[in-house]
Amino acid sequence: MMIKPRICLFTAHSPNIGGGAVILRSLTENLKDFDIEWKYIAKTPAAGYETGHLGTGFMGSGIINDVLNTWAMLSDRSNQVIDQVVSQLMSVECDGYWIVSHNEGMRIALELSRRQRRPVHLTVHDDWEGALCARSVRYRFMKGVARKLTVTTLKKVNTADLISKGMQTYYQQLSGKKFDVCHRYLKPEQVLNTGGDLYLKTEVVNVGHIGSIYKKKDFIIFLDILKEYFTARKQAVIVHMWGLKMDINDLPEYIREHVKFYNTLPESQVIPELAKCAFVYSMYPLSKELSIFSKTSLPTKLSSYVQACRPIFGHCPADSTLAEFLDETKTGVSWTSRNKQDGFDALNKLLKTGTNNESWEAARQQYFGEKNLATMTDIFGSY
């Protein structure tokens, strides 16, 4: 009987929380040729993954402790928490490591590459400098050391997979190495194939959204054009938002009636709700300071939207991965400015064009299909 290669997967976040965890679970649950042991740091053990809990990291803790430790971590200085986690991981019996770069993960990947000889594979969902630092007031001054650590780690690890072609190009420019691209995996039966009628012949037009909003200002601009557009059609419009950490009072009073907030739901419950909407909304920031983020990351919510088979209204820069996704898959349209007329034109195009069942399966195959499993199998198959 063939012995499966043993892979030690490490994340500096819970296996049950966030878009990155969704991507990783879709892969680990379907890489049947490998024995994958998931280790992680988080405030509390995750249900179903209790034995993998290694304790608590320092990121997200008290401000002073967090800033001092994060600066030491990114600037390649000694750090007690990093050393402790690395020692724990080195004691795991495995043929190789799979480290996710988020939070403490990037430095841990570098230290494992330095301190032992087993292969280290790195997964990057968000660039440290362009996403984690650029989106945080706390870490913004650390952009330079974050980029240096990223380049050093990319050059040191054996292999890596990245979340987009944009990140692939960017990291090749920084490190001189070309890495693989890997997305979430969706099984064919996960796509509902309910495309067609846009639910527009009703008094109320429902729009769906899950997860984060990156710029409240841009979201309000979207709500403004949405309200004006459908008022002219003598229809009401409501944006249903699941899992957004925002209060209704954060929005101007005149548009509050057009938004409903809901708690986070498991994907199995929220996708049928999204499928009832005329279309769904996805944003990537238009601001210059987040341009690396929009060019290299990819919204995990797109994999949920593909499952729900709802046309996607993307509000994003023209050179973003979101705009590229919509252009390549033909599953929606992009509004690439804050100009009102451009927004109306994008809505007209979305509602006239629609999508069909074939578009969703093609999108699954192109972005979320079996080639993602093949990519990881090729990497770990050499262990």
Order of alpha helices (4+ residues) and beta strands (2+ residues): beta-alpha-beta-alpha-alpha-beta-alpha-beta-alpha-beta-alpha-beta-beta-alpha-beta-beta-alpha-beta-alpha-alpha-beta-alpha-beta-alpha-alpha-alpha
